[in-house]
Amino acid sequence: MSSIRPLQDRVVVRRLDSETTTAGGIVLPDSAADKPNQGEVVSVGPGVRLDNGETQAVAVKPGDCILFGKYSPNEITVDGEELLIIKEADILAVIENASLEKAA
């Protein structure tokens, strides 16, 4: 697999699978389900360069489960896998102690 290295304060994310069954047991087709706003961080850039010339590191690391805005990510395909590129400012939260479900 090719590796992708984001620049500045950008983060590469693998979107997590969403629930396809409602609480009542109704199965939703892919076309009816919203894309989830959660993902696993795959790689991070070095950080943003500050006015004084120093680099401020990104607050997340590979393996973190994050929550991001609905319209924030740019979708890309690398070696047949759909990934997202998100700016650090568009990451809303890190989900602690999350059990990650790998995207199919």
PEWO-V293897 format. One record per pair of residues at least 4 apart in sequence whose ideal C-beta (glycine too) atoms are under 8 Angstrom apart, sorted by the first residue. I is the first residue (numbers start at 1). J is the second residue. D is the distance in Angstrom with one decimal. If there is no record, write none. Layout:
I;J;D / I;J;D
This chain:
1;78;7.6 / 1;79;5.1 / 1;81;7.7 / 2;78;5.7 / 2;79;5.4 / 3;43;7.4 / 4;12;5.5 / 4;42;7.6 / 4;43;6.4 / 4;76;7.9 / 4;78;5.5 / 4;83;7.1 / 5;43;6.3 / 5;45;7.3 / 6;10;3.8 / 6;11;6.2 / 6;12;5.3 / 6;43;6.2 / 6;44;6.6 / 6;45;4.1 / 6;85;6.1 / 7;45;5.2 / 7;46;7.9 / 8;45;5.1 / 8;46;7.3 / 8;47;7.1 / 8;48;5.5 / 8;49;7.4 / 9;45;5.9 / 9;47;5.8 / 9;48;4.2 / 9;56;7.9 / 9;58;5.7 / 9;87;6.0 / 9;88;4.1 / 9;89;7.3 / 10;44;7.8 / 10;45;4.9 / 10;85;5.5 / 10;86;6.8 / 10;87;5.7 / 10;88;7.3 / 11;41;5.7 / 11;43;7.5 / 11;44;5.1 / 11;45;7.1 / 11;58;6.5 / 11;60;6.2 / 11;66;7.8 / 11;85;7.3 / 11;86;5.1 / 11;87;7.6 / 11;88;6.2 / 11;91;6.8 / 12;41;7.4 / 12;42;4.4 / 12;43;4.7 / 12;44;7.6 / 12;83;5.5 / 12;84;7.2 / 12;85;5.8 / 13;39;3.8 / 13;40;6.7 / 13;41;5.8 / 13;42;6.3 / 13;66;6.7 / 13;68;7.1 / 13;73;6.9 / 13;83;6.7 / 13;84;4.5 / 13;85;7.6 / 13;86;5.7 / 14;39;5.7 / 14;40;4.9 / 14;42;5.4 / 14;81;7.4 / 14;83;6.0 / 14;84;7.7 / 14;102;7.9 / 14;103;5.6 / 15;35;6.7 / 15;36;6.2 / 15;38;7.5 / 15;39;4.8 / 15;82;7.0 / 15;84;6.1 / 15;103;5.6 / 16;36;5.5 / 16;38;4.7 / 16;39;5.6 / 16;40;6.4 / 16;65;7.4 / 16;100;6.6 / 16;101;5.5 / 16;102;7.9 / 16;103;6.0 / 17;36;7.1 / 17;101;5.2 / 17;102;7.7 / 17;103;5.4 / 17;104;6.4 / 18;33;5.5 / 18;34;7.0 / 18;35;6.9 / 18;36;4.0 / 19;33;7.9 / 20;27;6.0 / 20;28;5.4 / 20;30;7.6 / 20;33;6.1 / 21;25;6.3 / 21;26;6.9 / 21;27;5.3 / 21;28;7.2 / 22;26;4.5 / 22;27;8.0 / 22;28;6.6 / 28;32;4.8 / 28;33;4.7 / 29;33;7.2 / 37;67;5.9 / 37;68;5.7 / 37;69;7.0 / 37;70;5.8 / 38;65;6.5 / 38;66;7.0 / 38;67;5.7 / 38;68;7.8 / 38;95;6.9 / 39;65;7.4 / 39;66;5.9 / 39;68;6.7 / 39;84;6.3 / 40;63;6.8 / 40;64;7.3 / 40;65;5.8 / 40;66;7.8 / 40;100;5.3 / 41;60;5.2 / 41;61;6.6 / 41;62;5.3 / 41;63;6.4 / 41;64;4.6 / 41;65;7.8 / 41;66;6.1 / 42;62;6.2 / 42;83;6.5 / 43;62;5.8 / 44;58;4.5 / 44;60;6.2 / 44;61;6.5 / 44;62;6.6 / 45;58;6.3 / 46;55;5.9 / 46;57;7.3 / 46;58;7.7 / 47;55;4.6 / 47;56;4.9 / 47;57;4.4 / 47;58;5.2 / 48;55;7.1 / 48;56;5.5 / 48;88;7.5 / 49;53;6.9 / 49;54;7.5 / 49;55;5.5 / 49;56;7.9 / 50;54;5.1 / 50;55;7.2 / 50;56;5.7 / 58;88;5.3 / 59;88;6.7 / 59;91;7.9 / 59;94;7.9 / 60;64;4.6 / 60;66;6.2 / 60;88;7.3 / 60;91;6.5 / 60;94;6.1 / 64;94;5.3 / 65;94;7.0 / 65;95;4.4 / 65;98;3.9 / 65;100;5.6 / 66;91;5.2 / 66;92;7.7 / 66;93;6.9 / 66;94;5.6 / 66;95;6.8 / 67;91;7.4 / 67;92;4.7 / 67;93;4.5 / 67;94;7.8 / 67;95;6.2 / 68;72;5.1 / 68;73;6.4 / 68;84;7.8 / 68;86;5.4 / 68;90;5.7 / 68;91;5.4 / 68;92;6.0 / 69;90;5.2 / 69;92;6.3 / 72;86;5.4 / 72;87;7.3 / 72;90;3.6 / 73;84;3.7 / 73;85;6.6 / 73;86;4.9 / 73;90;7.5 / 74;84;6.8 / 74;85;4.7 / 74;86;7.7 / 75;82;6.3 / 75;83;7.6 / 75;84;5.9 / 76;82;7.6 / 76;83;5.4 / 76;84;7.4 / 76;85;6.2 / 77;81;6.8 / 77;82;5.6 / 77;83;7.3 / 78;83;5.7 / 82;103;7.7 / 86;90;5.1 / 86;91;6.2
